[in-house]
Amino acid sequence: MYRFLLTRQWVLLTLLALVLMPTMVELGFWQFHRHQHRVAQNELISQNLKADPLPVTDLTSPGHTVPRADYWRAVTATGTFDSEHELVVRRRTSEDDKIGVHVLTPLDLRDGGTVLVNRGWVPAAPNQTAYPDVPPAPRGEVTVTGRLKADETTGSSGIKDLAGLPDRQVMLINSEQQTHLLSREVLGGYIEQTAPQTAGGLPEQIPDPDDSSIGAHMAYAVQWWLFVAAVPVGWIILVRREKRDREEAAAKGEPAAEETEQPAAASA
């Protein structure tokens, strides 16, 4: 009564089940690895945010690529803002998801060199070509505290570095790009300013990254692995149902499905 498993329909169904099972196993591990990555990232964020601030020059230098271990590290920088070369970074959102820009101001360090400081978010201008209304940076020597971030690239952020933008507007925060524009050495990466607080609430400083949410990746992994177990169970249920239907048909003297198809194929 199990000869029906050799029919084309059942062979294809069995092959599909055999393909689905390892595929779903891999999908489960993919989600599991994403869960592990998120947990590790949360631990790194928490550790670096709680660490005592270091001078930014202790962690980066011109041409330096900020390693992942230093992402979100608390740093300080003392110098004078170069408001003449201030830029805005387009298509950035505020904490409540409003579209605007980030204000990027070079800080000329007291001991030499320049570091980029993301002072925060402001609303975009009424049209795409105008420069937005940006509150001026503090004058004179200031000490900025913030989070060290790596240079943004299209590969790391998914943001396209568009050409032909209006003057003093960019898509990415990239120290190498600004080195060419400023014609002087810029420290690798940039600082997300957290102190001093801005007067009047603008620019709106960027909040700390979330270090508590782990997402649903582990739940998705378990779900995929449950699907793996469900495939053979479902296959067995279908086989038993087919066997039962054929036994009932045989008891009534009815031909099996493959037997009723043969005359039609012969007459064709």
N, C-alpha and C positions, 0 to 999 in steps of 0.2 A: 504493500500500500504506500510505500515511500518512493516508488519509481517516479512520481510526479516531480520530485526534486531535480530530476535530470532534464525537465522541460526547459525551454528557453526562458520562460517567464521566471521560473524559480532560480535558474542559474544566474540570471541578471540580478535578481533581488538579493541573492546570497553574496554575489560579488560587490554589490553596492554596500551591503552591511560590512563586508570585510574592509572596504575602502574607508567608510565613515568612521569606524572605530579608532584606527590609529590617527586619523585626522583630528578627531575630537580630543584624543589624548594630548596631541601637540597643542591644540588650542587651549586646553586646560593648563598646560605648563607655561604657555605664553602669558596667560593671565596671572599665573602664580608668580612668574618672574617680575611682572609689572608690580605686583603687590610687594614683593621683596624690595624692588627699587624704590617704591614710594616710602616704605618703612625706613629704609636707609637714608633717604633724602630728608625725611622728617627729623631723624636723629641728628643729621648734619646741620640742618637749619637751627634746631634747638641749641646744639652745642656752640655754634658760631655766634648766635645772637646773644648768648649768655656770657661769652668770653669778654674779658676786659679789652677795650679798644687799643689797637696798636697804631703807630704812625703808618700812614699808607705806604710810605717808601720802604717800610720793612717787608712788605708783602708783594710789591710790584715795582716795576721800573720800565723805562721806555722799551717798547717792543716785546714786553713780557706777556705771556698768555696766562691769565689767571687760572690755576688748576681748580678742579671741582672741590677739592678739600678746603679751598679758601672762599668759596661762594658764600655770600651773606656775612662774611667776617666783619665784625665791628672795627672801623678804622677812623682815624682823625687826620685832618690836613689843615695846616695853617698857611695862609697866604692872602692874596688879593684877587677878587673876582675881575676877570677881563670881560666886562659887559659889552665891549665893542664887538667881540667875536661870539656873542651869545647866539644860540640856535634854538629852534624848536623841532621836536621829533613828532612827526605826523601820526595820526590814527592811533592815538593812545586813549585808554578809557580811565575814568575816575573810579573811585571806590564804589559809587552807585551806578556804574556802567554808562556814564555819559561820555560821548565822543569828544575828544579834545586833543591836546598836545602836551608833551613833556618839555620842560624848559631845561636846556643843556648849556651850562655856563662854564667856561674854562676857569680854573683857579690856578693862578701863578704862585707857586710855593715859595715860602720865605727862603728856603735853602736851595732854590733852583729847581727847574722843571715845572711841568704843568700837568694837572690832573683834571679830568672832566667830572663835573658835578651835575647830577640830575636833581634839580631843585624841586621838581614835582610837576603836578598837572594843572593846566589852566584851560578854559574853554577855547575852542577853535575860533578863528575869525569868521565873520559872516559869509565870506566866499573863500574858495580854495586857494586863491593867489595872494590874498592879503596876509600880512603878518599880524598875529593876534596881539591883544593887549596884555603885555607881560609886566607884572610888578618888578621894579628894578631890584637888582641884587644889592646887598649891603655894600657900602663904600668902606674903604680902609681895610686894615688887616682883620681877618676873621679866622676863627677856628671852626671848622666844619666836622661834624661827626656823622657817620653814615655806614651803610652796608657796602662792602666791596662786591662788585659784579664783574662778570667777564664781558668782553666785547661781544656785541650782537653781530651775527652774520646771517645771511639768508639760510645757510645750512642748519644753524642751531636754532633759529627763531621761526623760520618759515616765512619771514617778511621779505618781500621783494625790494631790492635796493633800486628804486625807480630813478631814471635819469630825467633831466629837464624840469626839476622842481623849482619853485620860486626861490629867490635869494634867501639864504639863512634858514632853509627848511630841509630836513633830511628824513629818511625813513628808519635808519639804524643808528644806534649809539656805538661808534667804532673808533677807537683811539688811533688806529693806523690811518683811517680816512681823515681824521682831524689833524694828524701830524702833517699831512700834505697840505691841508687847507690853511693851517696856522704857520707853516714853515718853521716849526720848532718841535722839539721832542715832547711827546705826550706820554705819560705813564700808561701802561697797558691796563685795560679795563676802565671802570669808572666807579664813582661813589653815588649811591642813592642817599641823599641827605635826610637825616632824621633830626638833627639839631644844628643850629638853633631853630626854634619854631618860627615859621613865617608870620609876619604881621598881617592881620586881616584874613588869615586863612588861605591866602593865595600867594605863590603856588601851593596847591594842596599836596602835602607830602605823601609819598607812597607808603601804605601801611606795611607792617611786617608780613612776610610770607606765612602762609598757613602751615603749621607744623603739627597739626592734630588730626586732620582728616586723612584716612587711608584709602578712601574710595571703596568701590564694590568689586575690586579685582579678585579678591579671594573668593567672594561669593560666586563670581562668574566662573572661576576655576573649578570649584566644587560642582557647579551646575553642568559644566562640560563633562566632567568625569562621571556624573550620574547619567548623563546621556549615553556614555560609553556602555555602562552597565545595562541601560534600557534597550540597547539595540539587540543583543542576543536574546534577551527576555521576550522582546516583541517578535523576533524571528521565530522563536519556539512556539509562541502563542499562535502565530499565523500558520505554522506547519501543522500543529495539532488541529486547528480549525479546518484546514484543508483536508486533513486525513479523515476527520469526522464527517465532513460533507461528502466525501467520496464513499465512505462506508455506508452512509445513509442512502446515497444514490444507488450503490450496488445492491443494497437490501431491497430496494424498490424495483430493481431490474432496469434502472436508467443507465445509459452509457456514461462513462467518465468524460470529462471535458475534452481531453485530447482525442478520445475516440470519436466524438461528435464533430470534431474539426477535420478529421481525415477524409470523409466523403466529399466535403466541400472542396478540399484541396485537390482531391482526385478528379472531381468533375470539372475543376478549373483547368 
